[in-house]
Amino acid sequence: MGKRLLLFAATTGYQIREFAGAARRLGIEVALATDRCVQMDDPWGDGALAVKFDHRMAESLERLRGLRFDGVAAVGDGPAEAAAVAAEMLGVPFHPPATARACRDKFLARQLYEAAGMRTPWFFRAPLDGDAAALAVRAQYPCVLKPLGLSASRGVIRANDREEFEAAFRRIGKIGERHLQVEGYIPGREVAVEGLVTDGRFQALAIFDKPDPLEGPFFEEAIYVTPSREPVEVQSDLLDTTERAVRALGFRHGPVHAELRHNSEGAWMLEVHARPIGGLCARALRFDGRFEGGLPLEELILRHALGEDVSQARLAERASGVMMIPIPKGGIYQGVEGVDRARAIAGIEDVIVTATEGQRLVPLPEGATYLGFLFARAESAAEVEAALRQSHAELRFHIATVLETFRPGAT
């Protein structure tokens, strides 16, 4: 009987097709567990299982009891927690549920880092129905306000004084979260670390530089480039800090995606996730080692989830990178010009526009999507970064302004 894997993902996740393609190449049967309507019996005709990634998670996962799977994988933070609970139920390796929950709670994670003796800024948690003015007095400046359970910089705002604090507090409150975290602003260069954990042992796969200065008031990530151009001693500090976070949160088996900052004091862990890098960004990674043709990250994760030794996999020698095309303003997406010119830039591998005509666009800090992705590969990280910036400069996006509906009596 062939290997069977259970993949947890939101119904709108970009990476589902990437994992499906990797599974076909490996001859693996993949069952998809998604957060769709549980009242319908296979509404898409794809054999997917309906689960929930909220407070109903445990109840919805009961339907998996007794099924046979050889491994689990997940795309996204909510799906990763569901995968952790399911893996424990099914008796297959993955990260513990407590670890996945800590990854979704910035306050709990900060407490665990602090308890492990890691470098940590001052921080406190606050309810979003609390007194903004009183909390502003409690804070030190500059500081950062961030929702406890969101990722990809959504809802993260820097405040330099009490007035900015109160404005940020009110703005985050409209997103719909119940609590936020207030913490000291950490200056420095920001990076991302991609890795795998096997029986509690951390294996680094790549360090991504983020060459744009992320200083606020919002923290929109755009460009990721690897290999890192940081000095060897800085890279070592970043990987050591990631490994300490892995131990502090109790990771056991599966992918890890971490976000860190580095300054004159050393490396600071921002957050770590029990899942791979999101969206289509994983396309920037290809691995050599004993695998021919350049192994994509999704295939590496599937092999690892099913017990294969992937410790010899190494990042391909050529530099690579991705640009998540930011939304410049809110409105209705109408189209784009210059895609062919953008694709023709030396070093560019692909230009993918994911926005669709008529789509309502919401930029950060409220939004959670991008206009698309640019991918580049070249001999050096500097060439990759330059190619991405030149390609982006060729694109002209058309976004119609949305006029708010007039309501009598409104001011």
C-alpha positions as CSV (number, residue, x, y, z in Angstrom):
1,M,0.0,0.0,0.0
2,G,1.4,3.4,-1.0
3,K,2.2,6.2,1.4
4,R,-0.7,8.5,2.5
5,L,-0.3,12.1,3.8
6,L,-2.8,14.4,5.4
7,L,-2.3,18.1,4.3
8,F,-3.9,20.8,6.3
9,A,-4.5,24.1,4.5
10,A,-6.9,27.0,4.1
11,T,-9.1,26.7,1.0
12,T,-7.5,29.8,-0.5
13,G,-3.8,28.9,0.2
14,Y,-1.5,29.4,-2.8
15,Q,0.7,26.5,-1.7
16,I,-1.9,23.7,-2.1
17,R,-1.1,23.3,-5.8
18,E,2.6,23.2,-5.1
19,F,2.2,20.4,-2.5
20,A,-0.2,18.5,-4.9
21,G,2.4,18.7,-7.7
22,A,5.1,17.4,-5.3
23,A,2.9,14.6,-4.2
24,R,2.2,13.5,-7.8
25,R,6.0,13.4,-8.5
26,L,6.6,11.2,-5.4
27,G,3.6,9.0,-6.0
28,I,2.1,9.9,-2.7
29,E,-1.6,9.9,-2.0
30,V,-2.6,13.2,-0.3
31,A,-5.8,13.9,1.5
32,L,-6.6,17.6,1.9
33,A,-8.1,18.9,5.2
34,T,-9.6,22.3,4.7
35,D,-11.8,24.8,6.6
36,R,-14.8,24.5,4.4
37,C,-18.4,23.9,5.3
38,V,-18.8,20.7,7.3
39,Q,-22.5,20.4,6.5
40,M,-21.8,19.5,2.9
41,D,-20.6,16.1,1.7
42,D,-17.5,16.7,-0.5
43,P,-18.9,19.8,-2.2
44,W,-15.9,20.3,-4.4
45,G,-15.7,16.7,-5.5
46,D,-12.1,16.5,-4.5
47,G,-12.3,14.1,-1.6
48,A,-11.2,16.8,0.9
49,L,-12.0,16.6,4.6
50,A,-13.8,19.5,6.3
51,V,-12.1,20.7,9.5
52,K,-12.1,23.9,11.5
53,F,-9.1,26.0,12.5
54,D,-10.9,27.9,15.3
55,H,-12.4,26.9,18.7
56,R,-14.3,24.0,17.0
57,M,-11.0,22.4,15.9
58,A,-11.0,19.5,18.3
59,E,-14.5,18.5,17.5
60,S,-14.1,18.7,13.8
61,L,-10.9,16.5,13.9
62,E,-12.7,13.7,15.6
63,R,-13.8,12.5,12.1
64,L,-10.2,11.6,11.4
65,R,-9.9,9.1,14.2
66,G,-9.3,5.6,12.9
67,L,-8.1,6.8,9.5
68,R,-4.6,5.7,8.3
69,F,-2.0,8.3,7.4
70,D,1.8,8.0,7.3
71,G,2.4,11.7,7.9
72,V,0.9,15.2,8.1
73,A,1.9,18.6,6.8
74,A,0.4,22.1,7.0
75,V,0.2,25.4,5.2
76,G,-0.5,28.4,7.5
77,D,-0.6,28.9,11.3
78,G,-4.2,27.7,11.9
79,P,-3.7,24.6,9.8
80,A,-0.4,23.9,11.6
81,E,-2.2,23.8,14.9
82,A,-4.9,21.4,13.5
83,A,-2.1,19.3,12.0
84,A,-0.4,19.1,15.4
85,V,-3.6,17.9,17.1
86,A,-4.4,15.4,14.3
87,A,-0.8,14.0,14.3
88,E,-1.0,13.3,18.1
89,M,-4.4,11.6,17.5
90,L,-3.1,9.6,14.5
91,G,0.3,8.7,16.1
92,V,2.4,10.2,13.3
93,P,5.4,12.7,13.9
94,F,4.8,16.4,13.9
95,H,5.2,19.3,16.3
96,P,3.2,19.1,19.6
97,P,-0.1,20.9,19.8
98,A,1.3,23.1,22.6
99,T,4.1,24.3,20.3
100,A,1.7,25.1,17.5
101,R,-0.5,27.1,19.9
102,A,2.5,29.0,21.2
103,C,3.4,30.0,17.6
104,R,0.0,31.6,17.2
105,D,0.2,33.6,20.5
106,K,2.9,36.2,20.5
107,F,2.5,36.9,24.2
108,L,3.0,33.2,25.2
109,A,5.9,32.8,22.8
110,R,7.6,35.9,24.3
111,Q,7.1,34.4,27.8
112,L,8.8,31.2,26.7
113,Y,11.7,33.0,25.1
114,E,12.2,35.0,28.2
115,A,12.1,31.9,30.4
116,A,14.7,30.3,28.2
117,G,17.0,33.3,28.8
118,M,16.8,34.6,25.2
119,R,17.2,38.2,24.3
120,T,13.7,39.8,24.7
121,P,12.3,43.3,24.6
122,W,9.9,44.5,27.3
123,F,6.3,43.5,26.5
124,F,2.8,43.3,27.8
125,R,-0.6,42.0,26.6
126,A,-3.7,44.2,26.5
127,P,-7.3,43.7,25.6
128,L,-8.5,45.7,22.6
129,D,-11.6,46.8,24.5
130,G,-9.3,48.4,27.1
131,D,-8.4,52.0,27.8
132,A,-6.0,53.1,25.1
133,A,-4.9,56.3,26.9
134,A,-4.1,54.4,30.1
135,L,-2.1,51.8,28.1
136,A,-0.3,54.5,26.3
137,V,1.0,55.8,29.6
138,R,2.2,52.4,30.5
139,A,4.3,51.9,27.3
140,Q,7.8,53.1,26.6
141,Y,8.7,54.6,23.2
142,P,9.3,53.8,20.5
143,C,7.1,50.6,20.7
144,V,5.3,48.3,18.5
145,L,1.6,47.2,18.8
146,K,0.7,43.8,17.2
147,P,-2.3,41.5,17.3
148,L,-1.5,38.3,19.2
149,G,-2.5,35.8,16.5
150,L,-1.8,37.4,13.1
151,S,1.3,37.0,10.9
152,A,2.9,38.5,7.8
153,S,3.1,41.9,9.6
154,R,-0.7,42.3,9.5
155,G,-1.9,44.8,12.1
156,V,1.7,45.6,13.2
157,I,2.2,49.3,13.8
158,R,5.0,51.3,15.4
159,A,4.2,54.1,17.8
160,N,6.7,56.9,18.7
161,D,4.5,58.6,21.3
162,R,1.2,58.4,23.2
163,E,-0.8,60.0,20.4
164,E,0.5,57.5,17.9
165,F,-0.1,54.7,20.4
166,E,-3.8,55.6,20.8
167,A,-4.3,55.9,17.0
168,A,-2.6,52.5,16.4
169,F,-4.6,50.9,19.2
170,R,-7.9,52.1,17.6
171,R,-6.8,51.0,14.1
172,I,-5.9,47.5,15.2
173,G,-9.1,47.2,17.1
174,K,-11.1,47.4,13.9
175,I,-9.3,44.3,12.4
176,G,-11.3,42.1,14.7
177,E,-8.8,40.7,17.1
178,R,-9.5,40.5,20.9
179,H,-6.0,41.2,22.3
180,L,-2.8,42.8,21.2
181,Q,0.8,42.8,22.4
182,V,2.8,45.9,23.1
183,E,6.6,45.5,23.0
184,G,9.7,47.6,22.7
185,Y,10.7,48.4,19.1
186,I,13.8,46.4,18.1
187,P,16.1,48.3,15.7
188,G,18.2,46.4,13.2
189,R,18.2,44.4,10.0
190,E,15.5,41.8,9.6
191,V,15.9,38.3,8.2
192,A,13.9,35.1,7.9
193,V,15.2,31.6,8.6
194,E,13.8,28.5,7.0
195,G,14.5,25.1,8.5
196,L,13.3,21.6,9.5
197,V,13.2,19.9,12.9
198,T,13.8,16.1,13.2
199,D,13.3,14.5,16.6
200,G,13.9,17.9,18.2
201,R,17.1,18.7,16.2
202,F,17.1,21.9,14.1
203,Q,18.4,21.8,10.6
204,A,18.8,25.2,8.8
205,L,17.8,25.3,5.2
206,A,18.2,29.0,4.2
207,I,18.6,32.5,5.6
208,F,16.7,35.2,3.7
209,D,17.8,38.8,3.9
210,K,15.1,41.4,3.8
211,P,17.0,44.3,2.2
212,D,14.3,46.9,2.6
213,P,14.5,48.9,5.9
214,L,11.6,47.8,8.0
215,E,11.3,50.7,10.5
216,G,7.6,51.5,10.5
217,P,5.1,52.8,11.0
218,F,4.1,49.6,9.1
219,F,6.3,46.6,8.4
220,E,5.4,45.4,4.9
221,E,7.8,42.7,3.8
222,A,8.5,42.8,0.1
223,I,11.9,41.3,-0.9
224,Y,13.5,38.1,0.4
225,V,16.9,37.2,-1.0
226,T,19.2,34.2,-0.2
227,P,21.9,33.4,0.5
228,S,22.3,36.0,3.2
229,R,25.0,38.7,2.8
230,E,25.4,39.0,6.5
231,P,28.8,38.2,8.0
232,V,29.5,34.6,9.0
233,E,29.4,35.5,12.7
234,V,26.0,37.2,12.3
235,Q,24.6,34.2,10.4
236,S,25.8,31.9,13.1
237,D,24.1,34.1,15.8
238,L,20.9,34.1,13.8
239,L,20.9,30.3,13.5
240,D,21.8,29.8,17.1
241,T,18.9,32.0,18.2
242,T,16.5,30.1,16.0
243,E,17.7,26.8,17.5
244,R,17.2,28.2,21.0
245,A,13.6,29.2,20.0
246,V,13.0,25.8,18.7
247,R,14.0,24.3,22.0
248,A,12.1,26.9,24.0
249,L,8.8,26.2,22.2
250,G,9.3,22.4,22.0
251,F,9.4,21.8,18.2
252,R,9.7,18.1,17.4
253,H,9.3,17.2,13.7
254,G,8.4,19.3,10.7
255,P,9.1,22.7,9.1
256,V,10.1,25.9,10.9
257,H,9.8,29.5,9.6
258,A,11.4,32.2,11.8
259,E,11.6,36.0,11.7
260,L,14.5,37.7,13.5
261,R,16.3,41.0,13.8
262,H,20.0,41.6,14.4
263,N,21.7,44.7,15.8
264,S,24.8,45.6,17.8
265,E,23.4,43.6,20.8
266,G,22.9,40.4,18.7
267,A,20.0,38.4,17.4
268,W,16.4,38.9,18.5
269,M,13.6,36.4,17.8
270,L,10.5,38.1,16.5
271,E,8.4,35.1,15.9
272,V,8.7,31.5,14.8
273,H,6.1,29.3,13.1
274,A,5.3,25.6,12.9
275,R,5.0,25.7,9.1
276,P,7.0,26.7,6.0
277,I,7.3,30.1,4.4
278,G,3.9,31.2,3.1
279,G,2.3,32.0,-0.2
280,L,4.3,31.2,-3.3
281,C,7.6,32.4,-1.7
282,A,8.9,28.8,-1.4
283,R,9.5,28.8,-5.1
284,A,12.6,30.9,-4.4
285,L,14.1,27.8,-2.8
286,R,15.7,24.9,-4.6
287,F,17.9,22.2,-3.0
288,D,20.7,20.0,-4.3
289,G,22.3,17.3,-2.3
290,R,21.5,13.8,-3.5
291,F,18.3,15.0,-5.3
292,E,18.5,15.7,-9.0
293,G,17.0,18.6,-10.8
294,G,16.7,21.0,-7.9
295,L,14.3,19.9,-5.2
296,P,11.5,22.3,-4.3
297,L,10.8,23.0,-0.6
298,E,7.3,21.4,-0.7
299,E,8.8,18.1,-1.9
300,L,11.5,18.3,0.7
301,I,8.8,18.8,3.4
302,L,6.7,15.8,2.1
303,R,9.7,13.5,2.1
304,H,10.6,14.6,5.6
305,A,7.0,14.2,6.9
306,L,7.0,10.6,5.6
307,G,10.2,9.7,7.4
308,E,12.8,10.1,4.7
309,D,16.3,11.4,5.7
310,V,16.7,14.8,4.0
311,S,19.7,15.9,6.2
312,Q,22.0,16.0,3.1
313,A,19.8,18.5,1.2
314,R,21.6,21.7,0.5
315,L,20.5,25.0,-0.9
316,A,21.3,25.4,-4.7
317,E,24.4,27.4,-5.3
318,R,22.9,30.2,-7.3
319,A,21.4,33.1,-5.4
320,S,17.6,33.5,-5.6
321,G,14.8,35.7,-4.3
322,V,11.2,36.7,-4.3
323,M,9.3,39.9,-4.2
324,M,5.8,39.9,-2.8
325,I,4.3,42.8,-4.8
326,P,2.8,45.2,-2.3
327,I,-0.6,46.8,-2.6
328,P,0.2,50.6,-3.0
329,K,-3.4,51.7,-2.1
330,G,-6.8,50.4,-1.4
331,G,-9.4,50.1,-4.1
332,I,-10.7,47.8,-6.9
333,Y,-8.1,46.0,-9.0
334,Q,-8.6,46.7,-12.7
335,G,-5.5,45.3,-14.3
336,V,-1.7,45.6,-14.9
337,E,0.6,46.7,-17.7
338,G,4.2,45.8,-18.3
339,V,4.2,42.1,-17.4
340,D,6.2,41.1,-20.5
341,R,8.8,43.8,-19.8
342,A,9.0,42.8,-16.2
343,R,9.5,39.2,-17.2
344,A,12.2,40.2,-19.7
345,I,14.6,41.6,-17.1
346,A,17.8,39.6,-16.8
347,G,17.6,37.2,-13.9
348,I,13.8,37.1,-13.6
349,E,12.4,33.6,-13.7
350,D,8.7,34.4,-13.4
351,V,6.2,37.1,-12.9
352,I,2.9,35.9,-11.3
353,V,0.0,38.3,-10.8
354,T,-2.4,36.8,-8.3
355,A,-4.9,39.8,-8.0
356,T,-8.0,39.3,-10.1
357,E,-10.1,41.9,-11.9
358,G,-12.7,43.4,-9.6
359,Q,-11.0,42.3,-6.4
360,R,-11.2,44.6,-3.5
361,L,-7.6,45.4,-2.4
362,V,-6.7,46.3,1.1
363,P,-3.1,47.3,1.9
364,L,-1.3,46.7,5.2
365,P,-1.7,47.0,8.1
366,E,-5.3,45.8,7.6
367,G,-4.7,43.7,4.5
368,A,-3.4,40.1,4.2
369,T,-2.6,39.7,0.5
370,Y,-0.3,40.9,-2.2
371,L,-0.7,41.7,-5.9
372,G,1.5,38.9,-6.9
373,F,5.1,37.6,-6.9
374,L,8.3,38.1,-8.8
375,F,11.0,35.5,-8.8
376,A,14.7,35.9,-9.7
377,R,17.8,33.8,-9.8
378,A,21.4,35.0,-10.5
379,E,25.0,34.5,-9.6
380,S,24.9,36.9,-6.6
381,A,22.3,38.1,-4.0
382,A,23.0,41.7,-5.2
383,E,22.1,40.8,-8.8
384,V,18.9,39.1,-7.6
385,E,17.8,42.1,-5.6
386,A,18.5,44.4,-8.5
387,A,16.6,42.2,-10.9
388,L,13.5,42.2,-8.6
389,R,13.5,45.9,-8.2
390,Q,14.0,46.5,-11.9
391,S,11.2,44.1,-12.8
392,H,8.8,45.7,-10.3
393,A,9.5,49.1,-11.8
394,E,8.2,47.9,-15.1
395,L,4.7,47.1,-13.7
396,R,1.9,49.6,-13.7
397,F,-1.1,48.5,-11.7
398,H,-4.5,50.1,-12.2
399,I,-6.5,50.4,-9.0
400,A,-9.8,52.2,-9.0
401,T,-10.6,54.3,-5.9
402,V,-13.6,53.1,-3.9
403,L,-16.1,55.9,-3.0
404,E,-17.7,55.3,0.4
405,T,-21.5,55.2,0.3
406,F,-23.0,58.5,1.6
407,R,-25.2,58.0,4.7
408,P,-27.6,60.8,5.6
409,G,-26.6,62.4,8.9
410,A,-23.0,61.1,8.7
411,T,-20.2,63.6,9.2
